[in-house]
């Protein structure tokens, strides 16, 4: 009886791991297809063929096409929100928090380029509660930047600590998905440092 129980438990874990690997493979392949061809132009039959699964097996793992889009989009936004909110509780000053947020964001974009490309392009493809959750997550992340910049203004380091500044900063970072080369001569962190130097010190040399 004990032997059967242990075997059953071991088999269940193996099945779960296999299912998890299959799901991750589906998510990554879907991200690549959606990024290359567009979400609306990519059919589930095309995705199923790419991952070697029939329609029934594919639906078993993803539920629906929009659910698939949501899962591959929300993961890295949640990662950035969690990192940012943890950073806010650290004893670091505003400039160091700013630079760490920048480096982390550029690294996440570079390491997950298909997924982030899909997120930035297709954010308005969500409906109902999924759209509301995505918007709420995005607002939380903007809130992290706003707090960092506002604290920098209060410390006398930054000139402005408002929502417009946050939009400008995130616009510079987020649109890098259009041109960043993960294998390029500059690492994501080096690009982030260049961004920070421009944002914190400006283009003009001191006279």
URJOHU-V709251 format. One record per residue. RES is the residue in one letter. SS is DSSP state (a for helix, b for strand, c for the rest). PHI is phi in radians with two decimals (none if undefined). Layout:
BEGIN
<<RES & SS & PHI> <RES & SS & PHI>>
END
This chain:
BEGIN
<<X & c & none> <X & a & -1.14> <X & a & -1.08> <X & a & -1.08> <X & a & -1.09> <X & a & -1.14> <X & a & -1.13> <X & a & -1.09> <X & a & -1.11> <X & a & -1.12> <X & a & -1.13> <X & a & -1.12> <X & a & -1.13> <X & a & -1.11> <X & a & -1.12> <X & a & -1.11> <X & a & -1.11> <X & a & -1.10> <X & a & -1.10> <X & a & -1.14> <X & a & -1.13> <X & a & -1.11> <X & a & -1.10> <X & a & -1.09> <X & a & -1.15> <X & a & -1.10> <X & a & -1.07> <X & a & -1.19> <X & a & -1.13> <X & a & -1.08> <X & a & -1.05> <X & a & -1.13> <X & a & -1.19> <X & a & -1.12> <X & a & -1.17> <X & a & -1.39> <X & a & -1.89> <X & c & 1.72> <X & c & -1.09> <X & c & -1.25> <X & c & -1.52> <X & c & -1.78> <X & c & -1.58> <X & a & -1.18> <X & a & -1.14> <X & a & -1.15> <X & a & -1.15> <X & a & -1.03> <X & a & -1.13> <X & a & -1.15> <X & a & -1.77> <X & c & 1.28> <X & c & -2.19> <X & c & -1.29> <X & a & -1.03> <X & a & -1.11> <X & a & -1.15> <X & a & -1.14> <X & a & -1.11> <X & a & -1.03> <X & a & -1.49> <X & a & -1.93> <X & c & 1.44> <X & c & -2.76> <X & a & -1.15> <X & a & -1.19> <X & a & -1.09> <X & a & -1.09> <X & a & -1.04> <X & a & -1.11> <X & a & -1.09> <X & a & -1.31> <X & a & -1.51> <X & a & -1.35> <X & a & -0.94> <X & a & -1.42> <X & a & -1.18> <X & a & -1.09> <X & a & -1.07> <X & a & -1.22> <X & a & -1.10> <X & a & -1.08> <X & a & -1.12> <X & a & -1.10> <X & a & -1.21> <X & a & -1.18> <X & a & -1.10> <X & a & -1.11> <X & c & -1.54> <X & c & -1.45> <X & c & -1.46> <X & c & -1.17> <X & c & -1.34> <X & a & -1.09> <X & a & -1.15> <X & a & -1.19> <X & a & -1.10> <X & a & -1.01> <X & a & -1.15> <X & a & -1.20> <X & a & -1.06> <X & a & -1.09> <X & a & -1.10> <X & a & -1.10> <X & a & -1.10> <X & a & -1.16> <X & a & -1.16> <X & a & -1.09> <X & a & -1.09> <X & a & -1.14> <X & a & -1.36> <X & c & -2.30> <X & a & -1.05> <X & a & -1.04> <X & a & -1.11> <X & a & -1.28> <X & a & -1.04> <X & a & -1.10> <X & a & -1.04> <X & a & -1.16> <X & a & -1.38> <X & a & -1.96> <X & a & -1.03> <X & a & -1.55> <X & a & -1.48> <X & c & -1.38> <X & c & -2.31> <X & a & 0.98> <X & a & -1.14> <X & a & -1.12> <X & a & -1.09> <X & a & -1.09> <X & a & -1.18> <X & a & -1.08> <X & a & -1.08> <X & a & -1.14> <X & a & -1.10> <X & a & -1.08> <X & a & -1.14> <X & a & -1.13> <X & a & -1.19> <X & a & -1.08> <X & a & -1.12> <X & a & -1.09> <X & a & -1.07> <X & a & -1.08> <X & a & -1.16> <X & a & -1.07> <X & a & -1.22> <X & a & -1.12> <X & a & -1.15> <X & a & -1.11> <X & a & -1.15> <X & a & -1.13> <X & c & -1.39> <X & c & 1.46> <X & c & -1.55> <X & c & -1.90> <X & c & -1.39> <X & c & -2.27> <X & c & -2.32> <X & c & -2.11> <X & a & -1.12> <X & a & -1.10> <X & a & -1.08> <X & a & -1.06> <X & a & -1.05> <X & a & -1.14> <X & a & -1.10> <X & a & -1.21> <X & a & -1.06> <X & a & -1.08> <X & a & -1.32> <X & a & -1.12> <X & a & -1.32> <X & a & -1.14> <X & a & -1.07> <X & a & -1.35> <X & c & -2.34> <X & c & -1.13> <X & c & -1.99> <X & c & -1.00> <X & c & -1.82> <X & c & -1.26> <X & c & -1.22> <X & c & -1.84> <X & c & -1.27> <X & a & -0.97> <X & a & -1.19> <X & a & -1.19> <X & a & -1.09> <X & a & -1.05> <X & a & -1.11> <X & a & -1.12> <X & a & -1.02> <X & a & -1.12> <X & a & -1.09> <X & a & -1.16> <X & a & -1.24> <X & a & -1.54> <X & a & -2.09> <X & c & 1.45> <X & c & -1.50> <X & c & -1.36> <X & c & -1.34> <X & c & -1.20> <X & c & -1.71>>
END
